[in-house]
Amino acid sequence: MRPSRSRCRGPAPVGGQHGTVLPVVLFLLTVLALAGLFAARRSATVEEIANNSRMGEVARLAAESALRYCEAVVIDAVEDGTVYDNAVKARLVTAPPLSDAGDAQARWAAIGNWVPGAASLIEVPAPADSVSAEPASAPAPTCMAEAMTHSRYLVTARGLSAGAAIDSATGALVGLAGSEVWLQAIVSPTLPVRSASGAGYE
């Protein structure tokens, strides 16, 4: 007589599923983690773009203020006014007169002439009523005014945002931090008069 054997069996799988819950949960967790990582990276990129745009706008406004300041200094000097100190008006470059902005003798084109304290560089004073911390933390905007033919002046302005720094030895922007904006304008303190030949104005 052969002895009988008893076998212990676990509960039968329901619906034919054999351990599929764990892989599905792991897959969903992976998808959620990747989605969160993508959202975080996208948010950081958007924030960086917005910050760069803001710094560019700050630098542009600084350059515009410098441009207007130098234009006012030029007009005051031509009209022998007393609005600006003679020490500021003495920084105007009166010779040699430039024919245009691309003249080889133009000082604005040489970055070395933008070293802080350079003889022809005019630094714009900070407004006394400024309440924003952004301009205070940025380098002061600067400008340069050079005499041109026909009683005109070429005004060049440079504006920087917070984070930007200027090399005190070369006048160049240090590193890639911050924003830098350059603007130019030609000032004619007197009304132009048509030349005798009728070909232009003088």
C-alpha positions as CSV (number, residue, x, y, z in Angstrom):
1,M,0.0,0.0,0.0
2,R,1.5,3.3,-1.1
3,P,1.4,6.2,1.3
4,S,-0.6,9.2,0.2
5,R,1.0,12.6,-0.4
6,S,-0.6,15.8,0.5
7,R,0.2,19.0,-1.4
8,C,-0.2,22.6,0.0
9,R,-1.3,25.1,-2.5
10,G,-1.6,28.9,-2.2
11,P,-4.7,30.8,-3.2
12,A,-5.4,30.5,-6.9
13,P,-4.5,33.7,-8.9
14,V,-7.6,35.9,-9.5
15,G,-8.4,36.6,-13.1
16,G,-5.2,35.1,-14.3
17,Q,-3.0,37.9,-12.9
18,H,0.5,36.9,-11.7
19,G,2.2,39.8,-9.9
20,T,1.5,42.6,-12.4
21,V,0.7,45.3,-9.9
22,L,4.3,46.0,-8.8
23,P,5.6,46.6,-12.4
24,V,2.7,48.9,-13.2
25,V,3.2,50.9,-10.0
26,L,6.9,51.2,-10.8
27,F,6.2,52.3,-14.3
28,L,3.7,55.0,-13.2
29,L,6.2,56.3,-10.6
30,T,8.9,56.5,-13.2
31,V,6.5,58.5,-15.5
32,L,5.5,60.8,-12.7
33,A,9.2,61.4,-11.8
34,L,10.1,62.2,-15.3
35,A,7.1,64.6,-15.7
36,G,8.1,66.4,-12.5
37,L,11.7,66.7,-13.7
38,F,10.6,68.1,-17.0
39,A,8.3,70.6,-15.3
40,A,11.0,71.7,-13.0
41,R,13.5,72.2,-15.8
42,R,11.0,74.1,-17.9
43,S,10.2,76.4,-15.0
44,A,13.9,77.1,-14.4
45,T,14.3,77.9,-18.1
46,V,11.3,80.3,-18.2
47,E,12.6,82.0,-15.0
48,E,16.1,82.4,-16.6
49,I,14.6,83.9,-19.8
50,A,12.5,86.4,-17.7
51,N,15.5,87.3,-15.6
52,N,17.6,88.0,-18.8
53,S,14.9,90.1,-20.2
54,R,14.6,92.1,-17.0
55,M,18.4,92.7,-16.9
56,G,18.4,93.8,-20.6
57,E,15.6,96.3,-19.9
58,V,17.5,97.7,-16.9
59,A,20.6,98.1,-19.0
60,R,18.6,99.8,-21.8
61,L,17.0,102.3,-19.4
62,A,20.5,103.0,-18.0
63,A,21.9,103.7,-21.4
64,E,18.9,105.9,-22.3
65,S,19.4,108.0,-19.1
66,A,23.1,108.4,-20.0
67,L,22.2,109.4,-23.5
68,R,19.8,112.1,-22.3
69,Y,22.3,113.3,-19.7
70,C,25.1,113.8,-22.2
71,E,22.8,115.5,-24.7
72,A,21.8,118.0,-22.0
73,V,25.4,118.6,-21.1
74,V,26.2,119.3,-24.8
75,I,23.3,121.8,-25.2
76,D,24.3,123.5,-21.9
77,A,27.9,123.8,-23.0
78,V,27.0,125.2,-26.5
79,E,24.6,127.7,-25.0
80,D,27.1,128.8,-22.2
81,G,24.6,127.7,-19.6
82,T,25.1,127.1,-16.0
83,V,23.0,124.0,-15.4
84,Y,26.1,121.7,-15.4
85,D,29.4,122.2,-13.7
86,N,32.4,123.3,-15.8
87,A,34.3,120.1,-14.8
88,V,31.6,118.0,-16.5
89,K,31.5,120.2,-19.6
90,A,35.3,120.0,-19.8
91,R,35.0,116.3,-20.6
92,L,33.4,117.0,-24.0
93,V,35.7,116.1,-26.8
94,T,35.8,119.2,-29.0
95,A,38.7,118.2,-31.4
96,P,39.2,116.9,-33.9
97,P,35.7,117.1,-35.3
98,L,34.4,113.8,-36.6
99,S,32.8,113.4,-40.0
100,D,30.5,110.5,-38.9
101,A,30.2,107.9,-36.2
102,G,32.6,105.6,-38.0
103,D,35.4,108.1,-38.1
104,A,38.8,106.5,-37.4
105,Q,39.5,109.2,-34.8
106,A,36.3,108.6,-32.8
107,R,37.2,107.9,-29.2
108,W,34.0,106.0,-28.4
109,A,35.1,103.0,-30.6
110,A,38.2,102.3,-28.4
111,I,37.1,100.3,-25.3
112,G,40.1,101.7,-23.4
113,N,38.4,105.1,-23.4
114,W,35.6,103.6,-21.3
115,V,37.9,102.9,-18.3
116,P,36.3,104.5,-15.2
117,G,37.8,107.9,-14.7
118,A,38.9,108.4,-18.3
119,A,39.3,112.0,-19.3
120,S,36.5,112.1,-21.9
121,L,34.1,109.8,-20.0
122,I,31.1,111.3,-18.3
123,E,29.5,109.4,-15.4
124,V,25.8,109.9,-14.9
125,P,25.0,110.7,-11.2
126,A,22.4,108.6,-9.5
127,P,19.0,110.3,-9.1
128,A,18.4,111.5,-5.6
129,D,14.8,110.2,-5.6
130,S,15.6,106.7,-6.8
131,V,13.7,104.1,-4.7
132,S,14.7,101.0,-6.7
133,A,17.5,98.8,-5.5
134,E,18.3,97.5,-9.0
135,P,20.0,100.7,-10.4
136,A,21.9,101.2,-7.1
137,S,23.5,97.7,-7.5
138,A,24.4,98.3,-11.1
139,P,27.5,100.2,-12.3
140,A,26.7,103.9,-13.1
141,P,25.8,104.5,-16.7
142,T,28.4,106.5,-18.7
143,C,28.5,108.5,-21.8
144,M,30.8,110.3,-24.2
145,A,30.2,113.4,-26.4
146,E,32.4,114.1,-29.4
147,A,32.3,117.2,-31.6
148,M,31.4,116.6,-35.3
149,T,31.4,118.8,-38.4
150,H,28.6,121.3,-38.9
151,S,28.3,122.1,-35.1
152,R,27.0,118.6,-34.2
153,Y,27.9,116.2,-31.5
154,L,28.1,112.5,-31.5
155,V,26.8,111.1,-28.1
156,T,27.5,107.5,-27.2
157,A,26.0,106.0,-24.0
158,R,26.7,102.7,-22.2
159,G,24.3,101.1,-19.7
160,L,24.8,98.1,-17.5
161,S,22.5,96.0,-15.4
162,A,23.1,94.6,-11.9
163,G,25.7,91.8,-12.0
164,A,27.8,93.4,-14.7
165,A,31.3,94.6,-14.0
166,I,33.8,96.7,-15.9
167,D,37.5,95.9,-15.9
168,S,39.2,98.9,-14.4
169,A,42.3,98.4,-16.5
170,T,40.7,97.8,-20.0
171,G,37.2,99.2,-19.7
172,A,35.8,95.9,-21.1
173,L,32.9,93.9,-19.6
174,V,34.1,91.2,-17.2
175,G,32.6,87.8,-17.7
176,L,29.2,87.0,-19.0
177,A,27.1,88.2,-16.0
178,G,24.7,91.0,-16.4
179,S,23.6,92.9,-19.5
180,E,25.2,95.7,-21.5
181,V,23.5,98.1,-23.9
182,W,25.1,100.8,-26.1
183,L,23.1,103.7,-27.7
184,Q,24.2,106.6,-30.0
185,A,22.6,109.8,-31.1
186,I,23.7,112.9,-33.0
187,V,22.9,116.2,-31.4
188,S,22.5,119.4,-33.4
189,P,22.2,122.3,-30.9
190,T,21.6,124.7,-33.7
191,L,19.1,124.4,-36.5
192,P,20.6,123.0,-39.7
193,V,20.9,125.5,-42.6
194,R,20.8,124.4,-46.3
195,S,24.2,124.8,-47.9
196,A,24.8,127.3,-50.6
197,S,25.0,124.5,-53.2
198,G,21.7,123.2,-52.1
199,A,23.1,119.7,-51.9
200,G,22.7,119.3,-48.1
201,Y,22.7,121.1,-44.8
202,E,25.4,122.7,-42.8
